[in-house]
């Protein structure tokens, strides 16, 4: 107890250098815990890029190719799904909801997605979060468009602005549909998913802008003295002959497996049904190098911190020769000095871990919203898990071991150091 009290007072006496070491350890702990949390939650959020969807159905290609084209808007499907097949499959027993999607058009490099109002009702991301509007409303007429948050912010569009859709994906546009401009009626809140980079138009408009026939039928219309709004139940009639894919939700997982098998054996068309959660995990495994890089970065951060701590302790030891010599002169043994410096390094590491943990919570609390909206990473703010506590334990052990190096040097100081006296 006397040595522990002496170690505490010694740290207070050297508070400037101790605070520097403590701050270095705290920052490394904060970075380690933050990187690990982001790594774990990034994997979870990636798996939940699309959430609550039981099946994605498209032309028979490959599981990952269908996922990339329908969810991430990467690449394109060589074939589509006929509307007849879509109606037949979605009419099966157990189907709770369905969302047809049609891709192939773009606007200034951003994907245009044709869909129905069910998209805004049933599409989920992250942990079954629904799409919400930052401003405006869903489309209610065939010439209206709803923008993803990044499209609205990047291109600076406002409500009632007019835009022109182009045929072709990405920056390669083959034809501009100037004769069918669309009016901006809504903009979604950020999701951190490909939805942010997408323009949403009625599925009926796809047929119209490509030379087909489609019409808008208003079942209800409210008139007010100062405003004129479309009722949310307005019906958009018309559809393209073929869609890119469609999403499905079922009343029970049993229906998911049964209908998926029927789709994969569907004879009128070569179709493929994939379970997005399973395929997303397969895709993440292909990107495992990212996870390994984050792990390596975490290890490097801790290693640099501990090496910095060692450097500081050794530098302080050289400056403390007079102090240690005085302790020896009043009867302190070599093992007393060894214990003193070991306890000092342990206390410094412990305080650094506590401060680092507090900074970690402050960091994830402050950056949680930004990570969700800009990177699509849903960060969980929970108490430290056993895994995270284990990481802190490893740092504590490493800090203690690091402290043994200067402690051993103090123990073996020779007479030439002017510290040893006869007992």
C-alpha positions in Angstrom: 0.0 0.0 0.0 2.9 2.4 0.8 4.5 1.7 -2.6 1.1 2.2 -4.4 0.6 5.5 -2.5 4.2 6.5 -3.4 3.5 5.6 -7.1 0.4 7.8 -7.1 2.2 10.8 -5.6 5.1 10.2 -8.1 2.6 10.4 -11.0 1.2 13.6 -9.6 4.6 15.0 -9.3 5.3 14.3 -13.0 1.8 15.0 -14.2 2.9 16.8 -17.4 4.7 13.8 -18.9 2.2 11.4 -17.3 -0.7 13.2 -18.9 1.0 13.1 -22.3 1.5 9.3 -22.0 -2.0 8.9 -20.6 -3.4 10.9 -23.5 -1.5 8.8 -26.1 -2.9 5.6 -24.6 -6.4 7.0 -24.4 -6.3 8.0 -28.1 -5.1 4.5 -29.0 -7.9 2.9 -27.0 -10.5 5.2 -28.5 -9.2 4.4 -32.0 -9.0 0.7 -31.4 -12.5 0.4 -29.9 -14.0 2.8 -32.6 -12.3 0.9 -35.5 -13.5 -2.4 -34.1 -17.1 -1.1 -33.6 -17.1 0.3 -37.1 -15.7 -2.9 -38.5 -18.3 -5.0 -36.8 -21.2 -2.7 -37.5 -20.0 -2.1 -41.1 -20.3 -5.9 -41.7 -23.8 -5.9 -40.1 -24.9 -2.8 -42.0 -23.6 -4.1 -45.2 -25.7 -7.2 -44.6 -28.7 -4.9 -44.0 -28.3 -2.7 -47.1 -31.6 -4.0 -48.0 -33.6 -5.3 -45.0 -36.9 -7.1 -44.6 -36.9 -8.4 -48.1 -37.2 -12.1 -48.3 -36.6 -12.6 -52.1 -35.2 -10.7 -55.0 -36.3 -12.2 -58.4 -34.7 -11.5 -61.7 -33.5 -13.1 -64.9 -31.3 -16.2 -64.3 -27.7 -15.0 -64.0 -25.8 -15.3 -60.8 -26.8 -14.6 -57.2 -24.2 -11.8 -56.7 -24.8 -10.3 -60.2 -28.5 -10.1 -59.6 -27.9 -8.5 -56.2 -25.4 -6.0 -57.6 -27.7 -4.9 -60.4 -30.9 -4.7 -58.4 -29.7 -3.3 -55.1 -26.4 -1.6 -55.7 -27.2 -0.4 -59.3 -23.8 -1.9 -60.4 -23.8 -3.5 -63.8 -27.0 -4.4 -65.6 -29.2 -7.4 -66.2 -28.9 -8.8 -69.7 -32.5 -9.9 -69.5 -35.6 -8.9 -67.6 -38.8 -10.4 -66.2 -42.0 -10.3 -68.2 -44.9 -8.5 -66.5 -47.0 -11.7 -67.0 -44.5 -13.7 -64.9 -44.4 -11.0 -62.3 -48.1 -11.0 -61.9 -48.3 -14.8 -61.8 -45.5 -15.2 -59.2 -46.8 -12.4 -56.9 -50.3 -13.8 -56.9 -49.1 -17.0 -55.2 -50.3 -17.8 -51.7 -48.1 -16.4 -48.9 -46.9 -13.4 -50.7 -47.3 -10.4 -48.4 -46.1 -7.6 -50.7 -44.0 -7.1 -53.9 -42.1 -4.2 -55.4 -41.4 -4.3 -59.2 -38.3 -2.3 -60.2 -37.2 -1.3 -63.7 -33.6 0.0 -64.3 -31.8 1.1 -67.5 -32.2 4.9 -67.5 -30.1 7.5 -65.7 -29.9 11.3 -65.1 -26.4 12.9 -65.0 -24.8 9.6 -64.1 -27.3 8.7 -61.4 -29.5 5.6 -61.7 -33.2 6.0 -62.4 -35.5 3.4 -60.9 -39.1 2.8 -62.1 -41.3 1.4 -59.4 -44.7 1.7 -57.7 -45.9 3.4 -54.5 -45.3 0.0 -52.7 -41.6 0.9 -52.8 -42.1 3.7 -50.3 -44.3 1.5 -48.1 -42.4 -1.7 -48.0 -38.7 -1.0 -48.9 -36.5 -1.3 -45.8 -32.8 -0.6 -45.1 -30.5 -1.0 -42.1 -32.5 -2.7 -39.3 -35.8 -2.6 -41.0 -35.9 1.2 -41.2 -38.4 2.6 -43.6 -37.8 5.3 -46.2 -38.8 8.8 -45.0 -39.1 12.1 -46.8 -36.9 15.1 -46.1 -39.3 17.2 -48.2 -42.2 16.7 -50.5 -44.2 13.5 -51.1 -44.2 10.3 -53.1 -45.0 10.6 -56.8 -48.7 10.7 -57.7 -48.6 11.5 -61.4 -46.8 9.8 -64.3 -44.4 12.8 -64.8 -43.2 13.1 -61.2 -39.9 12.0 -59.7 -38.7 11.5 -56.1 -35.0 12.0 -55.5 -32.5 10.2 -53.3 -30.8 12.5 -50.7 -27.5 12.6 -52.5 -29.0 13.3 -55.9 -30.9 16.2 -54.4 -27.9 17.7 -52.6 -25.3 17.0 -55.3 -27.4 18.4 -58.2 -29.1 21.1 -56.1 -32.6 20.3 -57.1 -35.6 21.7 -55.4 -39.3 20.9 -55.4 -41.1 21.5 -58.8 -37.8 21.6 -60.7 -38.0 19.9 -64.1 -35.5 17.2 -65.1 -34.9 15.1 -68.2 -34.2 11.3 -68.0 -31.6 9.7 -70.3 -31.5 6.2 -71.7 -28.5 4.3 -70.5 -26.9 3.6 -67.1 -24.1 5.6 -65.4 -22.3 8.3 -67.4 -23.1 6.6 -70.7 -26.4 8.0 -72.0 -27.5 7.1 -75.5 -30.7 9.2 -75.7 -32.3 12.0 -73.8 -36.0 11.8 -73.3 -36.5 15.6 -73.7 -40.2 15.1 -74.7 -41.0 13.7 -71.3 -39.6 15.9 -68.5 -40.3 15.0 -64.9 -41.2 17.3 -62.0 -39.5 16.9 -58.7 -42.1 16.3 -56.0 -40.1 14.8 -53.2 -36.6 14.1 -51.7 -35.8 11.3 -49.3 -33.8 11.4 -46.1 -30.3 10.0 -46.2 -30.0 6.2 -45.8 -26.4 5.5 -46.6 -27.5 3.0 -49.2 -27.7 3.2 -53.1 -31.2 4.7 -52.6 -29.5 8.0 -51.9 -28.0 8.0 -55.5 -31.3 7.0 -57.2 -34.1 8.9 -58.9 -37.5 7.2 -58.5 -40.2 7.5 -61.1 -43.5 5.7 -61.6 -43.2 2.3 -63.2 -45.9 3.5 -65.7 -43.5 6.2 -66.8 -41.0 3.7 -68.1 -43.3 2.6 -70.8 -44.2 6.1 -71.7 -40.7 7.5 -72.1 -39.8 4.6 -74.3 -42.6 5.1 -76.7 -45.3 3.0 -75.1 -48.7 4.0 -73.8 -49.5 4.8 -70.2 -52.1 6.9 -68.5 -52.7 8.4 -65.1 -56.0 7.9 -63.3 -56.8 10.0 -60.3 -59.3 8.2 -58.1 -59.3 10.9 -55.5 -58.4 14.6 -55.5 -58.6 17.1 -52.6 -59.2 20.7 -53.4 -58.4 23.4 -50.8 -58.7 27.1 -51.0 -54.9 27.7 -51.1 -53.5 24.3 -52.2 -54.2 21.5 -54.5 -53.0 18.0 -53.5 -53.2 14.5 -54.9 -54.6 11.9 -52.6 -52.1 9.3 -51.5 -54.4 6.6 -53.0 -54.2 7.9 -56.5 -53.7 5.0 -58.9 -50.9 5.0 -61.6 -52.1 2.8 -64.4 -49.7 1.3 -66.9 -46.5 -0.7 -66.8 -43.7 -1.8 -69.1 -43.8 -5.2 -70.8 -40.7 -6.2 -68.9 -39.1 -5.2 -65.6 -35.6 -5.7 -64.3 -36.4 -7.5 -61.1 -38.8 -7.4 -58.2 -38.7 -7.7 -54.4 -40.9 -9.9 -52.4 -42.0 -10.2 -48.7 -43.8 -13.3 -47.4 -46.1 -14.1 -44.5 -43.8 -16.9 -43.4 -40.3 -18.2 -44.0 -41.8 -21.4 -45.2 -43.3 -19.6 -48.2 -40.0 -18.0 -49.0 -38.3 -21.4 -49.4 -41.2 -22.9 -51.3 -41.7 -20.1 -53.8 -38.0 -19.6 -54.3 -37.7 -23.3 -55.4 -40.7 -22.8 -57.7 -39.1 -19.7 -59.2 -35.8 -21.4 -59.9 -37.8 -24.2 -61.6 -40.1 -21.8 -63.5 -40.5 -23.0 -67.0 -42.0 -20.1 -69.0 -38.9 -18.0 -68.2 -35.4 -18.6 -66.9 -35.7 -16.8 -63.5 -33.6 -16.7 -60.4 -34.8 -16.0 -56.8 -32.1 -15.0 -54.3 -32.3 -14.4 -50.5 -30.6 -11.0 -50.2 -29.4 -11.5 -46.6 -27.5 -14.7 -47.6 -26.1 -13.2 -50.8 -24.9 -10.1 -49.0 -23.0 -12.2 -46.6 -21.4 -14.1 -49.5 -20.5 -10.7 -51.1 -18.9 -9.5 -47.8 -16.7 -12.6 -47.6 -15.4 -11.6 -51.0 -14.5 -8.2 -49.6 -12.8 -9.8 -46.5 -9.6 -7.9 -47.3 -11.3 -4.7 -46.1 -11.9 -6.3 -42.7 -8.3 -7.5 -42.5 -7.0 -4.1 -43.3 -9.0 -2.6 -40.5 -7.8 -5.2 -38.1 -4.2 -4.5 -39.1 -4.7 -0.8 -38.7 -6.1 -1.4 -35.2 -3.0 -3.4 -34.2 -0.7 -0.8 -35.6 -2.4 2.0 -33.6 -2.0 0.1 -30.3 1.6 -0.9 -31.1 2.6 2.7 -31.8 0.9 3.8 -28.6 2.7 1.3 -26.5 6.0 2.1 -28.1 5.4 5.7 -27.3 4.7 4.8 -23.7 7.9 2.8 -23.5 9.9 5.7 -24.9 8.4 8.1 -22.4 9.0 5.8 -19.5 12.6 5.2 -20.4 13.2 9.0 -20.9 11.6 9.7 -17.5 13.7 7.0 -15.9 16.9 8.8 -17.0 15.5 12.0 -15.5 14.6 10.3 -12.2 18.0 8.9 -11.2 18.3 11.4 -8.4 14.8 10.6 -7.1 15.5 6.9 -7.2 18.9 7.4 -5.5 17.2 9.2 -2.7 14.8 6.4 -2.3 17.6 3.9 -2.1 19.4 6.1 0.5 16.4 6.0 2.8 16.3 2.2 2.7 14.4 1.2 -0.5 15.5 -2.1 -2.0 15.9 -2.8 -5.7 12.6 -4.7 -5.8 10.9 -1.7 -4.2 12.0 0.4 -7.2 11.0 -2.4 -9.6 7.5 -2.5 -8.0 7.2 1.3 -7.9 7.8 1.8 -11.6 5.7 -1.3 -12.5 2.7 0.1 -10.5 3.2 3.5 -12.1 3.0 2.1 -15.7 0.0 0.0 -14.7 -1.8 3.0 -13.2 -1.0 5.1 -16.3 -2.3 2.3 -18.6 -5.5 1.9 -16.5 -6.3 5.6 -16.5 -5.5 5.8 -20.3 -8.0 2.9 -20.9 -10.7 4.6 -18.8 -10.3 7.9 -20.5 -10.0 6.2 -23.9 -13.3 4.3 -23.3 -15.0 7.6 -22.4 -13.7 9.2 -25.6 -14.8 6.2 -27.6 -18.4 6.6 -26.4 -18.2 10.3 -27.1 -16.9 9.6 -30.6 -19.5 7.1 -31.6 -22.3 9.1 -30.1 -21.2 12.2 -32.1 -20.4 10.4 -35.4 -23.3 7.8 -35.3 -25.7 9.9 -37.4 -23.0 10.9 -39.9 -21.9 7.3 -40.4 -25.5 6.2 -40.9 -26.4 8.9 -43.4 -23.1 9.1 -45.4 -21.6 5.6 -45.1 -24.7 3.5 -44.4 -23.1 2.2 -41.1 -25.6 1.8 -38.3 -23.5 2.1 -35.2 -24.8 0.5 -32.0 -24.2 2.4 -28.8 -24.1 -0.3 -26.1 -22.0 -1.3 -23.1 -18.6 -2.8 -23.9 -18.9 -6.4 -25.0 -16.8 -9.2 -23.7 -14.7 -8.9 -26.9 -14.1 -5.2 -26.4 -13.3 -5.7 -22.7 -10.9 -8.4 -23.8 -9.2 -5.9 -26.1 -8.8 -3.4 -23.2 -7.4 -6.3 -21.1 -4.8 -7.0 -23.7 -3.8 -3.3 -23.7 -3.6 -3.4 -19.9 -1.4 -6.5 -20.0 0.8 -5.0 -22.8 1.1 -1.8 -20.8 2.2 -3.7 -17.7 4.7 -5.7 -19.7 6.1 -2.5 -21.3 6.5 -1.1 -17.8 8.6 -4.0 -16.8 11.4 -2.9 -19.1 12.2 0.4 -17.3 11.4 -1.3 -14.0 14.0 -3.9 -14.7 16.6 -1.3 -15.6 15.9 0.5 -12.3 16.4 -2.8 -10.5 19.8 -3.4 -12.1 21.2 0.0 -11.9 24.9 -0.4 -11.1 27.2 1.5 -8.8 28.4 3.6 -11.7 24.9 5.0 -11.9 25.5 6.5 -8.4 22.3 4.8 -7.1 23.4 1.6 -5.3 24.4 1.9 -1.7 25.4 -0.8 0.8 22.6 -2.3 2.7 
